[in-house]
Amino acid sequence: MRLITLRTQALEVIQRWKKQYPNPDRERAEVQKKLEALDLTTALPKDIENIIGNNSWCCKIECDECNEYFDNVLQINEKSEYHTRYICLQCIKKALELFETEKEKCHYL
């Protein structure tokens, strides 16, 4: 599991772009050059959107539990391309509360 933020998405955008387009045509190669010219440690999501042409590469992510969108989510099962889940901090807190409540009721260890 790992934390996904707008910054981690920005920092990984070139790696993800190259994975998506391993043999880019001329247009995608130009996009890649522009992304490589960005300072990804300070780039804003809008900067990446302006280069790529859409906001799907650096955006808020939907929590799979509450279906709200967040800048920061926990990615679970990241190694599985088809079973990855994203959970927000609020839902993680609710899960912890549930563990505590059930612990008191059921006396599990």
Buried (B, 14 or more C-beta within 10 A) or exposed (E): EEEBBBBBBBBBBBEEBBEEBEEBEEEBEEBBEBBEEBEBEEBEBEBBBEBBEEEEBBBBBBBBBEEEEBBBBBBBEBEEEEEBBBBBEEBBEBEEEEEEEEEEEEEEE
